[in-house]
């Protein structure tokens, strides 16, 4: 796992690769906000807020399981993660 998980995600491009909600698969855009349980992405047409625990996404070609990053961004940045 690269260091992208420990960096701020604001203004980075996110793409959903898997989700329990099939309408979210393929959504891509710029991360506008992140909270403990949600990520808000600005797409071409609108802003979409998604629950982290229901999606798997990529940022800078690094795939991240949303349920593994279910904490506030300021807590996620300093945390150590196991390599999968």
C-alpha positions as a Markdown table, in Angstrom:
| # | Residue | x | y | z |
|---|---|---|---|---|
| 1 | Unk | 0.0 | 0.0 | 0.0 |
| 2 | Unk | 1.5 | 3.3 | -1.0 |
| 3 | Unk | 1.5 | 6.4 | 1.1 |
| 4 | Unk | -1.6 | 8.0 | -0.5 |
| 5 | Unk | -3.8 | 6.6 | 2.3 |
| 6 | Unk | -1.8 | 8.8 | 4.7 |
| 7 | Unk | -2.1 | 12.0 | 2.6 |
| 8 | Unk | -4.9 | 14.5 | 2.4 |
| 9 | Unk | -7.4 | 13.5 | -0.4 |
| 10 | Unk | -8.9 | 17.0 | -1.0 |
| 11 | Unk | -8.6 | 18.1 | -4.6 |
| 12 | Unk | -7.5 | 14.6 | -5.7 |
| 13 | Unk | -9.3 | 12.6 | -8.4 |
| 14 | Unk | -11.4 | 9.7 | -7.0 |
| 15 | Unk | -13.0 | 6.9 | -9.0 |
| 16 | Unk | -15.4 | 4.3 | -7.4 |
| 17 | Unk | -14.6 | 0.8 | -8.6 |
| 18 | Unk | -17.0 | -1.2 | -6.5 |
| 19 | Unk | -20.0 | -0.4 | -4.3 |
| 20 | Unk | -23.0 | -2.0 | -2.7 |
| 21 | Unk | -25.0 | 0.6 | -4.6 |
| 22 | Unk | -24.6 | -0.2 | -8.3 |
| 23 | Unk | -25.4 | 3.4 | -9.3 |
| 24 | Unk | -22.1 | 4.6 | -7.7 |
| 25 | Unk | -19.8 | 2.3 | -9.6 |
| 26 | Unk | -17.9 | 4.3 | -12.2 |
| 27 | Unk | -18.5 | 7.7 | -10.4 |
| 28 | Unk | -15.4 | 9.8 | -10.7 |
| 29 | Unk | -14.5 | 13.3 | -9.8 |
| 30 | Unk | -12.6 | 15.6 | -7.5 |
| 31 | Unk | -12.8 | 15.1 | -3.7 |
| 32 | Unk | -14.4 | 18.2 | -2.2 |
| 33 | Unk | -14.9 | 17.0 | 1.4 |
| 34 | Unk | -14.2 | 14.1 | 3.7 |
| 35 | Unk | -15.7 | 13.3 | 7.0 |
| 36 | Unk | -15.5 | 10.3 | 9.3 |
| 37 | Unk | -18.0 | 8.3 | 7.3 |
| 38 | Unk | -18.5 | 10.1 | 4.0 |
| 39 | Unk | -16.7 | 11.4 | 1.0 |
| 40 | Unk | -18.1 | 14.2 | -1.2 |
| 41 | Unk | -17.0 | 14.1 | -4.9 |
| 42 | Unk | -17.7 | 16.8 | -7.4 |
| 43 | Unk | -18.5 | 15.3 | -10.8 |
| 44 | Unk | -19.2 | 17.1 | -14.0 |
| 45 | Unk | -22.9 | 17.4 | -13.3 |
| 46 | Unk | -23.3 | 17.5 | -9.5 |
| 47 | Unk | -21.8 | 16.8 | -6.1 |
| 48 | Unk | -22.2 | 13.3 | -4.7 |
| 49 | Unk | -21.8 | 12.3 | -1.1 |
| 50 | Unk | -21.0 | 8.6 | -0.6 |
| 51 | Unk | -20.7 | 6.5 | 2.5 |
| 52 | Unk | -17.1 | 5.2 | 2.9 |
| 53 | Unk | -18.1 | 1.8 | 4.2 |
| 54 | Unk | -20.1 | 1.0 | 1.0 |
| 55 | Unk | -17.5 | 1.8 | -1.6 |
| 56 | Unk | -14.0 | 0.7 | -2.9 |
| 57 | Unk | -12.3 | 3.5 | -4.8 |
| 58 | Unk | -9.0 | 4.5 | -6.4 |
| 59 | Unk | -7.0 | 7.7 | -5.8 |
| 60 | Unk | -3.9 | 8.1 | -8.0 |
| 61 | Unk | -4.1 | 4.4 | -9.1 |
| 62 | Unk | -4.1 | 3.1 | -5.5 |
| 63 | Unk | -7.2 | 1.1 | -4.7 |
| 64 | Unk | -8.6 | 1.7 | -1.2 |
| 65 | Unk | -11.3 | -0.2 | 0.7 |
| 66 | Unk | -13.6 | 2.5 | 2.1 |
| 67 | Unk | -14.4 | 0.5 | 5.2 |
| 68 | Unk | -10.7 | 0.5 | 6.2 |
| 69 | Unk | -10.5 | 4.3 | 6.3 |
| 70 | Unk | -13.6 | 4.9 | 8.5 |
| 71 | Unk | -12.1 | 7.7 | 10.6 |
| 72 | Unk | -11.7 | 11.4 | 10.5 |
| 73 | Unk | -9.2 | 12.6 | 7.9 |
| 74 | Unk | -7.0 | 14.1 | 10.6 |
| 75 | Unk | -6.8 | 10.8 | 12.3 |
| 76 | Unk | -6.3 | 8.8 | 9.1 |
| 77 | Unk | -3.3 | 10.8 | 8.1 |
| 78 | Unk | -1.2 | 9.8 | 11.1 |
| 79 | Unk | -2.3 | 6.2 | 11.3 |
| 80 | Unk | -0.3 | 3.1 | 10.4 |
| 81 | Unk | -2.0 | 0.6 | 8.1 |
| 82 | Unk | -1.2 | -3.1 | 7.4 |
| 83 | Unk | -0.1 | -4.0 | 4.0 |
| 84 | Unk | -2.7 | -6.2 | 2.3 |
